Amino acid sequence: MSQSMTQAEHIAVPARRVWSVLRTPLSWPWLGDGTTRVEFLGRERRQSRYRMSRDGDTCEFSMFTHDRGAMLSLAEQPGPALSWEVAEQDGPCVLTWELEQPLPEPLAAHWRQLPSFADALQAWSRVVDSACGHSDPVRAVRALAPLIRRSARGSERASSLDPGVVAALRECGLFRIGVPRSLGGLDLPAVTIVEIIEQLSQADAAAGWCTLIGNQSAYAAWLPASSLQDLVGKDDGFVLAGSTAVSGTAEPTGNGTYRVNGRWRFNSGCLHADWLMGGVTVPDESGNPQPMLAFVPWTEATILNTWDVAGLAGTGSHDLLLTDVDVPVHRIAPLFSGSSNFTDPLHRLSPYNIQGVLMAGHPLGVARGALDELGTLASSGDAAVSAQELGVDLARLETELAAARSLVTSTVDGYWRELNAGDRLTTRSEARLALVLRHVVDTAKSIVGRAARLAGTAATEPANSVLQRCLRDIYGTGQHLAFSDDVYERNARRFIGEPARA
């Protein structure tokens, strides 16, 4: 090819919204004809690597992003092969693609599909507009549910939450649950938080999980208010990923920063997070290591491609690597000690109970999704037993789920009543939610397992993948430390007046 080729399209979608999808090639499968597969291979700062496959053809490429633009390079060729940029022009978005080198298949097929992207983006944007038109976040979630369900299989296949779903969640404010009200947070009642995560998880467990993890931005409330304001910014939410595991070190440099090094596992949502956190040890005045949390922008981190699992595959919970990253003192926070710097009810809880409020709806939603699918299979005649024979078993499962849900909502509602009355939670109250979480995930695992068994061979067929995915996802959920086997022992101590074991 002797000269570059350019395609420019006017799209009736805001440029910011278009860029939120096109900043990653993981959006390409659903923007095209759905037959292309794109896999994430790793990211170092702004440069990411991917593998694309289609009809037996495979190629690998790297992509560098900048402000609403990206350049794609092939491993075997110097210089960019393809670049694209998103800009505003009198309202509509102008999406410009420039082809600078011949593309191998299947990238060449991607180039040929570009004209179809505009229609796909506009159809998706109408769904987002409809959902964002609701001031009630629960109604917004209901409006997004069909989109999330349609995207679930693609998220699982890509081992990362679909970029269109992420962008929709952002715009509907669903990543502002963990942000303090004074900085633009939603300040929702705990029961509403549970319902939001429940309904998202009902549509797709990965979407619910990434939303609750992204709202662990609440942990940043232990930073000074001015520091948290810098993290929140002015966009559609402050999305956080990372790990509180103390797997790194932070050494003072003497110039107002700490040099952070470490590697952390299980960083759900790390590919779409604005900021990443990691537990580190910081030497105190006597040189003794103290546990703290370090917060870094995504552009300073390396993400290692390590997430290849059966359950919660769509969460993209890869490893985070920080190497000699300088972190300002004001972005280092106490790790689960003392009180936060904000007085909203959510931020007056301990970090463990913040996590509990965010997580409680997840197993409920996965179980709800499994029962809905079982009912659909039974009514269509595809289940192992008839709808009439299934009636008693389904009634039992529905009752167990309703009881578990009632336990969750009464517990978190009780927390809010205590906090709104100006009281601190009692020692026994603080322990209660952790025990409820363990009970609820055990109940959900039982419900989903029995639902799959009642569905019989229908649950194993590719066309009926929902029950399969629910089963894998609920067992993936149950592996989290919050649901571990020693929850009862750690928290039972509080019922006899002793502090919980760390």
Number of C-alpha atoms within 10 A of each C-alpha: 8 7 8 12 12 13 13 15 16 15 19 16 20 18 20 15 18 24 20 18 21 23 22 20 21 25 22 22 18 19 23 21 13 11 11 20 21 22 18 23 16 19 22 17 15 15 17 21 21 18 15 22 17 17 10 7 12 16 17 20 18 18 21 20 18 11 9 16 18 22 19 22 20 19 12 8 11 9 13 18 18 23 19 20 21 24 19 15 11 7 13 15 21 21 22 16 21 18 19 18 19 14 17 13 17 20 21 11 14 19 17 11 14 16 14 12 18 19 14 14 20 16 12 17 20 12 16 23 15 13 24 22 14 15 11 12 22 19 15 23 25 17 19 23 21 13 17 29 19 13 21 23 19 20 25 22 15 22 26 29 32 27 23 25 23 21 20 27 25 20 18 24 20 27 26 28 28 30 29 26 15 13 15 17 20 18 18 17 16 22 19 17 24 25 22 27 30 29 25 30 31 28 27 32 35 32 32 27 28 32 29 31 26 30 24 24 27 25 25 30 24 24 21 16 17 10 17 22 19 11 20 23 12 11 9 18 26 28 27 35 28 30 22 19 18 18 16 22 25 27 17 17 12 7 8 11 18 22 16 23 18 18 20 21 18 19 26 30 28 28 23 23 19 19 22 26 26 30 26 25 20 23 16 10 7 6 8 9 14 15 23 23 27 31 22 23 15 22 14 18 20 20 23 18 18 16 21 14 14 15 22 31 25 31 29 28 27 24 21 25 20 22 14 14 17 19 22 18 14 16 21 26 21 19 22 16 12 9 15 23 16 19 15 18 20 26 23 18 22 18 21 15 20 21 21 22 26 27 23 29 31 32 34 29 29 33 31 25 24 25 24 16 21 27 19 14 21 22 14 11 13 18 23 18 15 16 19 10 11 18 14 11 14 19 11 12 22 16 12 17 22 14 13 21 21 11 16 24 19 11 18 25 15 16 27 19 14 16 18 12 9 10 11 14 18 12 17 16 17 19 23 19 24 23 19 21 25 19 16 26 25 17 20 27 23 16 25 28 20 18 26 24 16 21 22 15 13 22 25 14 12 9 8 15 14 24 27 19 22 31 26 20 25 26 20 16 22 21 12 10 10 19 20 11 12 13 19 16 12 16 23 19 16 19 14 10 10 12 14 16 12 5
